[in-house]
Amino acid sequence: MNPRYPAFAFLLAILVNSIPLFGGAPDYMVVDLGTMGGTTGGANHANSDGWITGTIDDADGVTNVFRWKAENCIEVLGTCGGLEAWAYGINDDGVIAGYFSRNEAGLLQAFVWSESDGVTELADLGGGHSVATDISSSGVIVGDSKTGQQVGRAVRWDSPTSSPVTLPLLPGGTWNSAQEINADGQIILCADDAGGNLRPCLWAPGTGTLDLGTLGGTWGVAWGLNDSGVVAGYADTGEGNTYAFIWDPVNGMTSLGTLPGYGDSIAYDINNDGVVAGQCQGPNNSSRAFVWTAQDGMIELPTLGGFKAGARGISNQGWPLGTAMDAEGIRHAVFWVPINEPCNCLGDLNSDGNVDGLDIPFFADLILTESGSTCADMDFSGGPIDFNDVAAFTCKVVGSPVSCPPS
């Protein structure tokens, strides 16, 4: 039970009392995580337990860190000791990695957050500036920090209290930064080469830093990494475009192309099944989120009615997550769920375009009749309606406002 939301206990009691004591190439649905009254939000990373983390603006335009789970509602963790804060990684222990702004001059401070210890600031390389971008299942944190000479270097922290360890530069290069780490300790980097070109790189213990190449041009960026060592990112084609790619040690770099009618594409993440999430750039500054699989190719994901959307991560459950704009221009933190039957908006059981108290009788009827519904599978378990579905539905109805895409 969550006392932060008025009427939660009352509505939960009504719905729980209705539950019987005994019971028994995909389409995607966009799920809005809600807002805090601001104009921008984004989901960045998810762990295997269904927790999602990211950033969300409040009504004053201040960027806050949040975490979310279907049956726990959205929980705003605030600015973590700074003026604003951003979160980019969460491991299976629920530890979040991110950074906050120290001052108006733009100095950033890397941190990790845990439920037991709260915020722990990470040591830097002497330049007063650090960023944490990911944390592994074993608690190793990666990111970058500036030296006393204000040179940016990719670093690894073996624990929240350890000193940062720098990762090797490319030959002739001057800086690098780390993006993600996998279960084997491999780390993807962005680094400059001797000619000053941005290059996608992979570092592994004992083998050093490997330049992954490009799609025919001079530069590229590595963003995502799975536990098999497959990398996702985007690279210059040498023909005026940048395309999403995947890279593996056997096949090297493979272009994923782009959506029909769109130009450049970016791959931001890849899960352990090899499913890629990213976005494509379209005309008039528009963008669309996508998922890519080897079997189905690139699949466009639905929006909230606006002209911008992008997937920044993908969970091992197969949920792309990121941001989507509504018709009013507000960017919401969202994720997308593969579905087997039509559902325009999770929880909108009377199909009026809203998730509110008018949906309660329909939800209760599904419970009483033991009927299944994709739109009522609030915890995405695929099983019968249970306590977790009730809790998640309650979050939708009485929690932070959510948007439904146009039907």
C-alpha positions in Angstrom: 0.0 0.0 0.0 1.3 3.4 -0.9 0.3 6.3 1.4 1.6 8.9 -1.0 -1.6 8.7 -3.1 -4.9 9.8 -1.6 -7.7 7.3 -1.9 -5.3 4.5 -2.7 -6.3 2.3 0.2 -10.0 2.9 -0.4 -9.9 2.0 -4.1 -7.5 -0.9 -3.5 -9.9 -2.3 -0.9 -12.8 -2.1 -3.4 -10.9 -3.9 -6.1 -9.3 -6.5 -3.9 -12.6 -7.5 -2.4 -13.8 -8.2 -6.0 -11.0 -10.8 -6.6 -12.2 -14.4 -6.4 -10.3 -16.4 -3.8 -9.6 -19.1 -6.4 -8.8 -18.6 -10.1 -7.1 -19.8 -12.4 6.1 -9.7 -35.5 4.3 -8.3 -32.5 2.2 -5.2 -32.2 3.2 -2.8 -29.4 1.2 -0.7 -27.0 2.7 2.5 -25.6 2.5 2.9 -21.8 2.7 6.4 -20.3 4.5 6.5 -16.9 2.9 9.9 -16.0 4.2 13.4 -15.4 5.0 15.8 -12.5 3.5 18.8 -14.3 6.6 19.5 -16.4 7.2 19.3 -20.1 9.8 16.6 -20.4 10.3 13.0 -19.1 12.2 10.0 -20.3 12.7 6.4 -19.3 16.3 5.2 -19.8 17.0 1.8 -18.3 15.2 -1.2 -16.8 16.3 -4.2 -14.7 15.2 -7.8 -14.8 12.7 -7.3 -12.0 10.7 -4.7 -14.0 12.0 -1.6 -12.3 12.5 1.3 -14.7 14.5 4.5 -14.1 14.9 7.8 -15.9 14.2 11.5 -15.5 11.1 13.6 -15.2 10.6 17.4 -14.9 8.5 19.0 -12.3 6.2 22.0 -12.8 9.2 24.3 -12.2 11.2 22.7 -15.0 13.6 21.0 -12.6 14.8 17.6 -13.7 14.3 14.8 -11.2 15.3 11.1 -11.0 12.5 8.6 -10.8 12.0 4.8 -10.6 8.8 2.9 -11.6 7.3 -0.5 -11.3 3.8 -1.4 -12.4 2.5 -2.3 -8.9 4.5 0.4 -7.1 3.5 3.5 -9.0 6.1 6.1 -10.0 8.4 7.2 -7.2 10.3 10.5 -7.6 13.7 10.4 -6.0 14.3 14.1 -6.4 17.5 15.8 -7.4 19.8 13.6 -5.3 21.5 16.5 -3.6 22.1 18.7 -6.7 20.2 21.4 -8.6 19.0 18.7 -11.1 19.6 15.0 -11.5 19.7 12.4 -14.3 19.6 8.5 -14.0 20.8 6.2 -16.8 21.4 2.7 -15.2 19.7 0.4 -12.7 21.0 -3.1 -11.9 19.1 -6.1 -10.6 19.6 -5.1 -7.0 17.8 -1.9 -7.8 20.9 0.3 -7.5 20.6 3.4 -9.8 23.6 5.1 -11.4 23.4 8.7 -12.5 24.7 12.2 -11.9 23.5 15.6 -10.6 24.5 19.2 -11.4 26.6 20.8 -8.6 26.2 24.4 -9.7 25.1 26.7 -12.4 28.6 26.4 -14.0 27.7 22.9 -15.2 29.9 20.8 -13.0 28.4 17.3 -12.7 28.7 14.8 -9.9 28.4 11.0 -10.4 26.4 9.1 -7.8 24.6 5.8 -7.1 21.3 5.5 -5.2 20.1 2.5 -3.3 17.1 2.1 -1.1 19.3 1.2 1.9 21.9 3.9 1.6 20.3 6.7 -0.4 22.8 8.8 -2.5 26.5 8.0 -2.5 28.7 10.4 -4.4 31.5 8.8 -6.4 35.2 10.0 -6.4 36.5 11.8 -9.5 39.9 12.2 -11.2 40.6 15.6 -9.6 38.7 17.8 -12.0 35.5 18.2 -10.0 33.4 16.7 -12.7 32.1 13.1 -13.1 29.2 11.2 -14.7 27.9 7.6 -14.0 26.1 6.0 -17.0 25.6 2.4 -16.0 26.0 -0.2 -13.2 26.5 -3.9 -13.6 24.9 -6.8 -11.7 28.0 -7.1 -9.6 27.9 -3.4 -8.7 30.7 -2.1 -11.0 29.9 1.5 -12.2 31.1 3.1 -15.4 31.0 6.6 -16.8 33.6 9.4 -17.2 35.4 12.0 -15.1 37.7 15.0 -15.8 41.3 15.1 -14.7 42.8 18.1 -13.0 43.7 19.3 -16.5 40.0 19.1 -17.4 40.5 16.1 -19.8 37.6 13.7 -20.0 38.4 10.1 -19.4 36.3 6.9 -19.3 36.4 5.4 -15.8 35.3 2.4 -13.9 34.4 2.4 -10.2 34.6 -1.1 -8.7 32.4 -0.1 -5.8 30.7 3.2 -4.7 33.6 3.9 -2.3 36.5 3.0 -4.6 38.7 5.4 -6.6 38.0 5.7 -10.4 40.2 3.6 -12.7 40.8 5.1 -16.2 40.2 3.0 -19.3 42.8 3.0 -22.2 42.7 5.6 -25.0 42.9 4.7 -28.6 46.4 5.2 -30.1 47.0 8.9 -30.6 43.7 9.8 -28.9 43.2 12.3 -26.2 39.8 11.5 -24.5 37.2 8.8 -24.0 33.9 8.1 -22.2 32.2 4.9 -21.1 28.5 4.1 -21.8 27.6 0.6 -20.6 29.0 -2.5 -18.9 27.8 -6.1 -19.2 27.9 -9.1 -16.9 31.4 -10.1 -18.2 32.9 -6.7 -17.4 33.1 -5.6 -21.1 32.6 -1.8 -21.5 31.6 0.2 -24.5 33.3 3.5 -25.0 33.3 6.5 -27.3 36.8 7.8 -28.0 38.7 10.0 -30.4 41.4 8.6 -32.7 44.6 10.2 -33.8 42.7 12.2 -36.4 40.2 13.5 -33.9 37.4 11.3 -35.2 34.8 10.0 -32.8 34.9 6.2 -32.7 32.8 3.4 -31.2 34.9 1.1 -29.0 34.7 -2.0 -26.9 37.0 -2.6 -23.9 37.4 -6.0 -22.3 39.5 -7.1 -19.4 42.9 -8.3 -20.6 42.4 -7.3 -24.3 42.3 -3.5 -24.2 40.3 -1.1 -26.3 39.1 -2.2 -29.7 37.9 0.3 -32.4 34.8 -1.2 -33.9 34.9 0.8 -37.1 32.2 2.6 -39.0 29.7 2.0 -41.9 32.0 3.5 -44.4 32.4 7.0 -43.0 34.8 8.5 -40.4 32.9 8.4 -37.1 30.5 6.4 -35.0 29.1 6.0 -31.5 28.6 2.9 -29.4 25.5 3.1 -27.0 24.3 -0.3 -26.1 25.9 -3.6 -25.0 24.4 -7.0 -24.1 25.9 -9.9 -22.1 27.0 -11.7 -25.3 29.3 -8.8 -26.2 27.0 -7.5 -29.1 27.2 -3.7 -29.4 24.5 -1.3 -30.7 25.1 2.3 -31.9 25.1 4.4 -35.0 27.8 5.4 -37.5 28.5 7.5 -40.5 27.9 5.8 -43.8 30.1 8.2 -45.8 27.1 8.9 -48.0 25.5 11.7 -46.0 23.6 9.5 -43.5 24.1 7.9 -40.1 22.5 4.5 -39.6 21.9 2.3 -36.6 24.3 -0.7 -36.4 25.0 -3.8 -34.4 28.5 -5.2 -34.1 29.6 -8.7 -33.0 33.1 -10.3 -33.1 32.1 -12.7 -35.9 30.3 -10.5 -38.3 31.7 -7.1 -37.5 29.4 -4.1 -38.0 26.0 -4.5 -39.7 23.8 -1.6 -40.7 20.2 -1.7 -39.6 19.0 0.9 -42.1 16.1 3.1 -41.2 12.3 3.2 -41.3 10.5 3.9 -44.6 10.3 7.6 -45.2 12.9 8.4 -42.5 16.5 9.5 -42.7 19.1 8.9 -40.0 18.7 6.2 -37.4 20.2 5.6 -34.0 20.4 2.4 -32.0 20.6 3.1 -28.3 20.4 -0.3 -26.7 20.3 -4.1 -27.2 19.0 -6.7 -24.9 20.3 -10.3 -24.3 18.0 -11.7 -27.0 19.6 -9.3 -29.6 16.5 -7.0 -29.8 17.6 -3.4 -30.5 15.8 -0.2 -29.5 16.4 3.3 -31.0 14.9 6.1 -33.0 14.8 7.4 -36.6 14.9 11.0 -37.7 12.1 12.2 -40.0 11.1 15.3 -41.9 10.3 18.6 -40.1 12.3 17.5 -37.0 10.1 14.6 -36.4 11.3 11.3 -34.9 9.9 7.8 -34.3 11.0 5.0 -31.9 11.7 1.6 -33.2 12.6 -1.9 -32.2 14.7 -4.2 -34.5 15.0 -8.0 -34.5 16.9 -10.2 -36.9 13.6 -11.9 -37.8 11.3 -8.9 -38.3 13.7 -6.1 -39.1 12.8 -2.5 -37.9 9.4 -2.0 -36.4 7.9 1.5 -35.8 6.5 2.0 -32.3 3.3 4.0 -31.6 3.4 7.5 -30.2 1.2 9.5 -27.8 -0.1 11.6 -30.6 2.9 13.9 -31.0 5.5 14.1 -33.7 8.5 12.9 -31.6 9.3 9.6 -29.9 12.5 7.7 -29.2 13.5 4.5 -27.5 16.6 4.9 -25.3 16.7 1.4 -23.8 15.2 -2.1 -23.9 14.7 -4.5 -21.1 15.4 -8.2 -21.2 11.7 -8.7 -21.0 11.5 -7.1 -24.5 10.1 -3.7 -23.4 11.6 -0.7 -25.3 11.6 2.4 -23.1 12.2 6.1 -23.8 10.1 9.2 -24.4 7.1 10.1 -26.5 5.5 13.5 -27.2 1.7 14.0 -26.8 -0.4 16.2 -29.0 0.3 19.2 -26.8 4.0 18.9 -27.1 4.7 17.4 -23.7 7.3 14.7 -23.6 6.4 11.7 -21.4 8.5 8.9 -20.0 7.1 5.8 -21.6 7.7 2.2 -22.5 6.2 -0.1 -25.1 4.9 -3.6 -24.5 4.4 -6.3 -27.2 0.7 -7.3 -27.2 -1.2 -10.2 -28.8 -4.6 -8.5 -29.0 -5.6 -4.8 -29.7 -5.3 -2.4 -26.8 -4.8 1.3 -27.5 -4.2 2.4 -23.9 -3.4 0.4 -20.8 -6.2 0.7 -18.2 -8.6 2.5 -20.5 -11.2 -0.2 -20.2 -14.2 1.9 -21.4 -12.3 3.2 -24.4 -13.0 6.9 -23.7 -9.3 8.0 -24.1 -8.7 8.4 -20.3 -7.7 6.2 -17.4 -9.9 7.3 -14.5 -12.6 6.3 -12.1 -15.0 5.6 -15.0 -12.9 2.5 -15.8 -13.3 1.0 -12.3 -16.6 -0.8 -13.0 -15.1 -2.4 -16.2 -12.0 -3.5 -14.3 -14.1 -5.0 -11.5 -16.3 -6.8 -14.0 -13.2 -8.4 -15.5 -12.2 -9.6 -12.0 -15.7 -11.0 -11.2 -16.1 -12.8 -14.5 -12.5 -14.0 -14.4 -12.1 -12.6 -18.0 -8.8 -11.8 -19.5 -7.9 -8.5 -21.3 -4.6 -7.1 -22.6 -5.8 -3.6 -21.4 -6.3 -4.9 -17.9 -3.0 -6.9 -17.7 -1.5 -4.0 -15.7 1.7 -5.9 -14.6 2.2 -7.4 -18.1 2.5 -10.9 -16.6 0.2 -12.5 -19.2 -1.6 -14.3 -16.4 -4.9 -13.9 -14.7 -5.8 -10.6 -12.9 -4.2 -10.6 -9.5 -3.2 -8.3 -6.7 -0.3 -6.8 -8.7 -2.8 -5.8 -11.5 -5.1 -4.2 -9.0 -2.2 -2.2 -7.4 -1.0 -1.1 -10.9 -4.5 -0.1 -12.0 -4.9 1.9 -8.9 -1.6 3.7 -9.6 -3.0 4.7 -13.1 -6.3 5.9 -11.7 -5.2 8.0 -8.7 -1.5 8.5 -9.4 0.2 11.0 -11.7 -1.7 11.9 -14.9 -1.1 9.7 -17.9 -1.9 10.2 -21.6 -3.6 7.9 -24.0 -2.6 7.9 -27.7 -5.3 8.8 -30.1 -7.3 5.8 -31.1 
